[in-house]
Amino acid sequence: MMRLILTAFLFFFTTLQAMYVGPVEKYDLDDWPNECERIKQRLQSTKEESAAREKFGKQLANKYDMFFLGNADQYLFKETNKVIIGLNFISDRKLSLEEGRKFIKSIIEEYWKELKINPIYQKKLDLMVTRLPDAKVLNPHKLGIQIAFWDEEMNRPQYPHLACVQVCFEQIHYYFADPKTQAWQEPIIENLDQAVDLNP
């Protein structure tokens, strides 16, 4: 009976994980006490990492006069087969492209420093059950930030002001809003390593 319950739970757990981090490794049902302990560790690590990221996101929001919407994963960046440790903000700033470049550079540098010095992020990756290449390596490819800009009436700023800045998969995307539909236009894209020095 216990084996049946564990099998059902592991099926649900692996299905959920596959949605977020891609193909998962097989569990050892013959060693279910240790498997249960490893699952417990993963859940606890995820909880701790989420809390740490939320705390830092709020600190960044206060420092840069933004509103922190919450932690973000690969779904926000429309790429489900990747691992993203992301933050999601909104701001009422009106920034030109050059101003936006300076603004996002400072935020990227601070967030990357946090990811490197706080061991909770690497711990989460270490406990992750996935077959995705390099999923457990903490690198800039996993850094994700979105800052959407809105005015007081919740309209997107118009050119020459940015509508959104996204950092994902080692690129920075700068979006302007369509003057009629307010939809994002095709972004201006920069490589992360060309815009920001993330080396120690």
NORMO-V803138 format. One record per residue. N is the residue number from 0. RES is the residue in three letters. D_FIRST is the distance of its C-alpha to the first C-alpha in Angstrom with 2 decimals. Layout:
N_RES_D_FIRST + N_RES_D_FIRST
//
This chain:
0_MET_0.00 + 1_MET_3.80 + 2_ARG_5.38 + 3_LEU_5.08 + 4_ILE_6.29 + 5_LEU_8.60 + 6_THR_9.81 + 7_ALA_10.75 + 8_PHE_12.39 + 9_LEU_14.19 + 10_PHE_15.44 + 11_PHE_16.90 + 12_PHE_18.28 + 13_THR_19.89 + 14_THR_21.32 + 15_LEU_22.84 + 16_GLN_24.21 + 17_ALA_25.64 + 18_MET_27.58 + 19_TYR_29.19 + 20_VAL_29.59 + 21_GLY_29.36 + 22_PRO_27.32 + 23_VAL_24.57 + 24_GLU_23.59 + 25_LYS_20.45 + 26_TYR_17.63 + 27_ASP_16.56 + 28_LEU_12.80 + 29_ASP_13.61 + 30_ASP_15.05 + 31_TRP_12.54 + 32_PRO_14.09 + 33_ASN_17.43 + 34_GLU_16.40 + 35_CYS_15.25 + 36_GLU_18.62 + 37_ARG_20.52 + 38_ILE_19.21 + 39_LYS_20.23 + 40_GLN_23.58 + 41_ARG_24.13 + 42_LEU_23.60 + 43_GLN_25.90 + 44_SER_28.41 + 45_THR_28.53 + 46_LYS_29.18 + 47_GLU_31.91 + 48_GLU_33.51 + 49_SER_33.65 + 50_ALA_35.33 + 51_ALA_37.79 + 52_ARG_38.71 + 53_GLU_39.24 + 54_LYS_41.44 + 55_PHE_43.53 + 56_GLY_43.81 + 57_LYS_45.29 + 58_GLN_47.67 + 59_LEU_48.90 + 60_ALA_49.31 + 61_ASN_51.44 + 62_LYS_53.51 + 63_TYR_54.28 + 64_ASP_54.56 + 65_MET_51.58 + 66_PHE_48.67 + 67_PHE_45.19 + 68_LEU_42.86 + 69_GLY_39.77 + 70_ASN_37.86 + 71_ALA_37.90 + 72_ASP_35.78 + 73_GLN_36.51 + 74_TYR_36.29 + 75_LEU_39.47 + 76_PHE_41.23 + 77_LYS_40.00 + 78_GLU_38.38 + 79_THR_34.61 + 80_ASN_34.35 + 81_LYS_35.82 + 82_VAL_35.03 + 83_ILE_37.26 + 84_ILE_37.69 + 85_GLY_39.93 + 86_LEU_41.90 + 87_ASN_43.28 + 88_PHE_46.58 + 89_ILE_49.33 + 90_SER_52.96 + 91_ASP_56.26 + 92_ARG_58.27 + 93_LYS_60.70 + 94_LEU_60.73 + 95_SER_62.65 + 96_LEU_61.17 + 97_GLU_62.83 + 98_GLU_61.83 + 99_GLY_58.24 + 100_ARG_58.27 + 101_LYS_59.35 + 102_PHE_56.92 + 103_ILE_53.78 + 104_LYS_54.89 + 105_SER_54.81 + 106_ILE_51.36 + 107_ILE_49.94 + 108_GLU_51.45 + 109_GLU_50.03 + 110_TYR_46.52 + 111_TRP_46.43 + 112_LYS_47.65 + 113_GLU_44.82 + 114_LEU_42.21 + 115_LYS_43.72 + 116_ILE_44.30 + 117_ASN_41.10 + 118_PRO_38.35 + 119_ILE_35.53 + 120_TYR_36.08 + 121_GLN_35.83 + 122_LYS_32.78 + 123_LYS_30.99 + 124_LEU_32.09 + 125_ASP_31.04 + 126_LEU_27.42 + 127_MET_27.39 + 128_VAL_25.16 + 129_THR_27.63 + 130_ARG_29.75 + 131_LEU_32.75 + 132_PRO_35.90 + 133_ASP_37.06 + 134_ALA_34.34 + 135_LYS_34.12 + 136_VAL_37.91 + 137_LEU_39.49 + 138_ASN_42.57 + 139_PRO_44.80 + 140_HIS_43.03 + 141_LYS_40.18 + 142_LEU_42.62 + 143_GLY_42.71 + 144_ILE_45.09 + 145_GLN_46.23 + 146_ILE_49.19 + 147_ALA_50.23 + 148_PHE_53.66 + 149_TRP_54.62 + 150_ASP_57.72 + 151_GLU_57.89 + 152_GLU_57.59 + 153_MET_54.49 + 154_ASN_56.48 + 155_ARG_56.16 + 156_PRO_59.24 + 157_GLN_61.64 + 158_TYR_63.16 + 159_PRO_64.32 + 160_HIS_61.47 + 161_LEU_57.93 + 162_ALA_55.20 + 163_CYS_52.29 + 164_VAL_51.56 + 165_GLN_48.35 + 166_VAL_47.39 + 167_CYS_44.71 + 168_PHE_44.22 + 169_GLU_47.34 + 170_GLN_49.57 + 171_ILE_51.28 + 172_HIS_51.80 + 173_TYR_54.62 + 174_TYR_54.65 + 175_PHE_57.51 + 176_ALA_57.15 + 177_ASP_58.75 + 178_PRO_61.71 + 179_LYS_60.98 + 180_THR_57.22 + 181_GLN_56.17 + 182_ALA_53.58 + 183_TRP_53.25 + 184_GLN_55.67 + 185_GLU_55.07 + 186_PRO_54.59 + 187_ILE_56.80 + 188_ILE_54.62 + 189_GLU_55.18 + 190_ASN_53.33 + 191_LEU_51.80 + 192_ASP_53.39 + 193_GLN_56.78 + 194_ALA_56.60 + 195_VAL_55.00 + 196_ASP_55.09 + 197_LEU_51.59 + 198_ASN_52.40 + 199_PRO_52.23
//
